[in-house]
Amino acid sequence: MAALIGCISAVNSLCWTNVTFSSNGRASDNAANLRFDQVWIAQIALQSLKFFKEAADGSLSEATRTAIGAFQSEIGRPPTGTINDELLRRMLDAVGGPRQLAGIIKREQLSSLEQQLVGAKPTRLFYTALNALPPEKPQQYFKSLREKELRVALTTYIMSRGATCTTPSPSVSTVSENIWIVVCNDVTYNVVFNEGGYSMITGGGLTIIK
């Protein structure tokens, strides 16, 4: 967890750990670290999306499985309660991209970790790792995607906020840097991003602000 938080805070994007060592010098292999990383990052994303209320610990607990299943149901997937690369990608779509989630981790997790490491030499690494890269806005993330991935990403984004849509939307377009149009079945949604990181979704008699 410390390695992930330090790396993510430094690069303002997501990281993966390869090999980690416990206090007795034993190494965890790549597969074990990947499982931890996927679950921990998913827990942070699910916290941001209000599906998970526990502390993120990298453990695929019953509460974590329930939260994953709830997210899957929200975006029209069978609620298996399991995590994989593709579903993690959809969670990143739902929060507005990897750098958006990295900003959340940097803001909410780094200070807590620093408090835990008070008096320990590694604490200095976290201070020197920080940089001044600005956080990426969700609309910048969506703008960076190619059309096919963009349709899946924006569909996931609006469905995770309660809108009804097919996966993927047959059509998405941009009106301006902050306004997107997503066509779903017979409903056309307007997605408006504001400077505070929130969005307003309107269409089909719905107005969703999150």
C-alpha positions, -999 to 999 in steps of 0.1 A, spaced: 0 0 0 28 24 9 45 17 -24 13 23 -44 5 55 -27 40 69 -30 42 60 -67 7 72 -76 13 105 -58 46 110 -77 33 104 -112 -3 116 -109 -15 83 -125 -18 47 -115 11 24 -107 15 -13 -102 39 -30 -78 62 -58 -90 80 -71 -60 74 -61 -24 92 -72 8 78 -78 42 95 -68 75 112 -103 76 126 -99 41 103 -123 23 93 -112 -11 58 -113 -26 56 -123 -62 42 -104 -91 9 -123 -92 2 -116 -55 10 -79 -58 -12 -76 -89 -41 -91 -70 -36 -67 -41 -31 -37 -65 -63 -44 -85 -84 -48 -53 -70 -18 -35 -74 5 -65 -109 -9 -71 -118 -2 -34 -107 35 -37 -127 39 -69 -157 23 -53 -154 45 -23 -154 75 -46 -185 62 -64 -203 56 -30 -205 18 -34 -179 9 -7 -177 24 28 -150 3 44 -113 12 46 -93 2 15 -70 -27 24 -65 -47 -8 -84 -77 5 -113 -91 -15 -136 -92 15 -173 -99 14 -180 -61 17 -157 -56 -13 -174 -83 -34 -208 -68 -25 -196 -33 -36 -181 -47 -69 -214 -65 -75 -234 -34 -69 -212 -15 -94 -216 -42 -120 -254 -42 -116 -254 -4 -120 -236 -6 -154 -256 -35 -166 -233 -64 -158 -239 -97 -140 -230 -91 -103 -202 -116 -100 -183 -97 -73 -150 -104 -89 -124 -80 -103 -103 -81 -135 -85 -56 -157 -116 -49 -179 -139 -42 -150 -112 -20 -133 -110 -1 -166 -148 6 -163 -143 18 -127 -117 42 -139 -142 54 -166 -168 59 -139 -145 82 -118 -132 101 -148 -100 84 -156 -67 72 -140 -54 107 -132 -87 117 -116 -85 86 -93 -48 94 -87 -58 128 -75 -83 113 -50 -56 89 -37 -31 117 -34 -56 139 -16 -72 113 7 -46 86 12 -11 103 13 -16 123 44 -29 93 63 1 72 52 25 100 62 10 100 97 16 63 100 52 67 89 61 96 113 96 90 126 104 65 99 130 72 73 108 63 43 86 93 52 111 116 34 105 97 2 69 106 1 77 143 5 103 143 -23 81 122 -46 54 148 -49 53 169 -81 33 198 -95 15 181 -123 -21 194 -124 -49 169 -119 -66 158 -151 -102 168 -155 -127 141 -165 -134 158 -198 -97 157 -207 -96 120 -200 -127 113 -223 -112 136 -250 -81 115 -251 -99 83 -259 -106 68 -293 -142 66 -305 -149 29 -296 -134 32 -262 -150 66 -257 -185 52 -263 -179 25 -236 -163 50 -212 -190 77 -213 -217 50 -212 -201 36 -181 -197 71 -166 -234 80 -169 -247 46 -159 -226 46 -127 -246 77 -119 -280 63 -124 -288 69 -161 -302 41 -182 -282 32 -213 -270 4 -235 -233 -7 -235 -218 10 -255 -238 40 -265 -242 41 -303 -232 77 -305 -213 103 -285 -202 138 -295 -188 169 -279 -204 203 -280 -176 221 -262 -147 211 -239 -172 207 -210 -203 194 -227 -208 159 -242 -239 144 -259 -245 107 -253 -272 89 -273 -287 58 -256 -316 40 -272 -344 67 -274 -328 90 -248 -302 117 -255 -282 127 -225 -263 160 -221 -233 156 -198 -219 189 -185 -186 189 -165 -179 218 -142 -146 231 -128 -152 214 -94 -150 179 -108 -187 174 -107 -210 167 -136 -246 173 -145 -264 147 -166 -298 156 -181 -321 137 -204 -351 114 -204 -367 134 -176 -336 129 -154 -313 155 -138 -283 139 -121 -257 160 -103 -227 142 -88 
